[in-house]
Structures are given as structure tokens and as C-alpha cells.
Amino acid sequence: MAREAADDCPEETAGSTYPRVPVLLPKHLPLLGFHGRPKSGFHQSLSICLEYIQEALFQNQWQRAAEFMLIYFQILGDTTTREQQAAPEIFWRLGTEILFHHPKSSIEVFNCFADRMKNIGVKHFLQVSLEHAFHLLCQGMMEDAHRVLTVAESWRYGTKSAAQEKVMKLIQTYRVLLDHHTWLEKRAAAENDDQDYFAESSSSLDTHSHFQQAKIALHEIIQLPGVWDPFVRSYVDLLEYYSHHDEAEELLRTYAYDSKYPSNPNAHVYLYKFLKKNHKTSENLIQVLKVLYNLVPSHELMLEFAELLQQSNKEEHHKLALQVIFSVLDFSGWRKNKKAWNCLAKQMKQAIKCRHRDWVQEEWKSRKDWWPAFHFSHFLARKDWQKSEKLACKKALVSGIMLGKGCKYFTYVVHQGPKAQKKKLKTVKKLVKKHSFVKPR
């Protein structure tokens, strides 16, 4: 069977140049030793062969691994039911890894291997087809992947297990996802050509029947617990095109808040962007971003969140805005972000102006032991000034208020700059003198 598979594949396949091999390993192989265990007989030899394949994979010896795979292929003819069930899975996993890296491999070789594996152990047909489609998608072969999924979708063999039913749902939904991708391409092409494609085309991709088919398939897969980001986005796009905005919002809210789905920051991002695009109230936007803040306080949308809170008329929102921007700057990825430091400086001044110095002091209390070294060292002052004088001035203002005029960062910055910066630095010194928490002795 292994030899037939190799002979039917294209000439460039690695397997076509292999010498014929015996069913058992050559006698010298067991003598290499595996933890001193004596090896004899058919199954013991196959066990050793598997260890040699794994060793070759770890050492990136793809040709050697492929040669041992031809031997290991004999396990598919074993009469032990347990090993027959496990063999196709093992062979598929190892084979795909080898073909992915082998220098003589090609997409034709992989297709040949995948087609053979689909017919060895019918219980694996659906799973192999799905992974085959994934491989084709990685190669940018959308049409071929769609063909593989369509064939798999029509597969019938006895009664499906619960696991096979789930895989079938995935196959159906990924096929719909590819249909949606094609639909988007044709819509974009029509818009570029100034054609009313969606009013005139007879393609099934833009008909209402296609919409209903896609809607049913996407709805079914999203009902299962899991992270379904690309499917949700495609579903919402279809619903929006057909002006089902209420249904799209309900879907996004369910995906974000239903406990059957794992915690997923993207779900709240999708809901926020949808509500923002449809001009929902600031209160609605704040509620969504508040959940995202608790999940990912360093998310890029936190600056928008802080601005929304600051624009609110509620005092509790102004306090939360200060907490949000302090939390953002706890993360190294934001250390040199001018917008973040500008936002913090602005909100600190606003809080102090409105007689809420205690808000700032409360946030600083948990950071006073590590922020000076993290943000306000002499070394960082020099680097920040070289990179961006605006950034350095904003940080100098914050550091001066928190640590006083003796802060190394503040001291370095206020003694720098040409005449053009003197006015700005003078303003910084004046603000620090007036509002600093550390008073001169």
C-alpha cells in the first residue's frame, strides 16, 4: 500500500526515490539501544521505528524521517483493532510535518498524500479534509480549499459520531466563510467598476437564498461554546449588508456577554466598533469599554475610553478616566506614547483644578515605589529628550508633580532645550511649583 501510494504520486515526491524496505527494521537498528530495552517482533520494531521518526523530526532530518515513515506505514495492515484506529491519525500527523519541511515536497505531493489518507480509515475523512483545506488556504489556494470542503460536506458514511458532527459543522462554516470572502471580492470589484453588481448579478453569492444559507450555517457553529471571531465578523457583515442591524447587535452582545463563550476581548472590541459605527450613545460605548478595560487594561482602545469618560458629565467617570490612563502607563508598550502621557498630564491638571488631588494621590500611592525607576530615571530623560521633546516635557510635568523639583527626570528636562523651548519649560516649572505633591523644605 505504501509503495502504491508513492508510485501514484508525482515524480517530485520524496517517496518516489526511496529504496524498497522490509516490513521489519534492519537488524542493526535495535542494537542502537533504547534505554536498554530488548526489542523483538513486529510490534516492537514498529515502536522503535516511531522513536526513530520522532528523533529525525527533532533533528530536522526530513529525508531520514520519510524513509522510516515508509516502514511505519505497514502498521495500517496490522490486525489489532486498537492500533488500526490509532495508525491513520499518527501517520497523518507525522506525514504532514515531514511534507511541510521536506526540500523535495510540493503542493501536488501534499494533495496526493492527503487524498490517500482520507481513504485510509474513513473515520478520519472529515478531519483530514478540514486540515487539508487549511493547508491550501495557507498557500493562498482559495478555490482548491473550497473544492475540498465542498467534497467533504457531501461525504456520507454510516452514522456520524458527535465529534464528526462538530467537524462537519466546521467544514460547512469554513466553506461559507470562503463563499463570503468571494462575495466580498466581487462586491469590491463591482464598486471599483461603478457597477450595480448586487442589483443585476445572478450569482448565488448575492442572492437572498445564499444569505439564508450562510446565515443558518454561521448561526449553527456560533451556538457552540468557543472562540468564533472570523465567523462572527462574517455573520455581522452579511447582516449589516441586508440592514439587519438589530439582529447584528444582538449577536454581538450575546457573543460578548453570554457565559457559554470563553472570555474574549475581541468580542467586546467588535461590539464597541459596531455601536460606534451606528452612533450609539456614549453611555453604551462606556459600558462596553469598561468590560474590555477589566480584561485588557493595556488595550489600544483605552485612550478612547479615557476620552469618553472625560467627556462625561459624571464625576465618577472622570475618576475612572484617571485610573484608566494610569493603568495604561503601567505597561512597557505605552512608555513612550505621547498621546498617553499628554492624556495623563491633562487629566491630572483637570483633577487638581477641580479639587480632586486625592484622586491623583490615590493612584500614585501604589506606584510610587516603582514608577520613578520605570518612567522617570535620568537615563530615560536623556533618551526621551533626544527622541521627542514634547514627550519629555509631558513626562517632566507628571514627574515634577509626583516627585517634586528634585526628580532627576524633571531636573534634566528643564535644563535642556533651545530658546524656542524656554516658554514651554517655563510653563512646566510653574505648574510643578504650584501643584507638586512634594513641597520644598
Secondary structure, 3 states (H helix, E strand, C coil): CHHHHHHHCCCCCHHHHCCCCCCCCCCCCHHHCCCCCCCCCHHHHHHHHHHHHHHHHHCCCHHHHHHHHHHHHHHHHCCCHHHHHHHHHHHHHHHHHHHHHCCCCCHHHHHHHHHHHHCCCHHHHHHHHHHHHHHHHHCCCHHHHHHHHHHHHCCCCCCCCHHHHHHHHHHHHHHHHHHHHHHHHHHHHHHHCCCCHHHHCCCHHHCHHHHHHHHHHHHHHHCCCCCCHHHHHHHHHHHHHCCCHHHHHHHHHHHHHCCCCCCCHHHHHHHHHHHHHCCCCHHHHHHHHHHHHHHCCCCCCHHHHHHHHHHCCCHHHHHHHHHHHHHHCCCHHHCCCHHHHHHHHHHHHHHHHCCCHHHHHHHHHCCCCCHHHHHCCHHHHHHHHHHCHHHHHHHHHHHHHHHCCCCHHHHHHHCCCCHHHHHHHHHHHHHHHHHCCCCCC
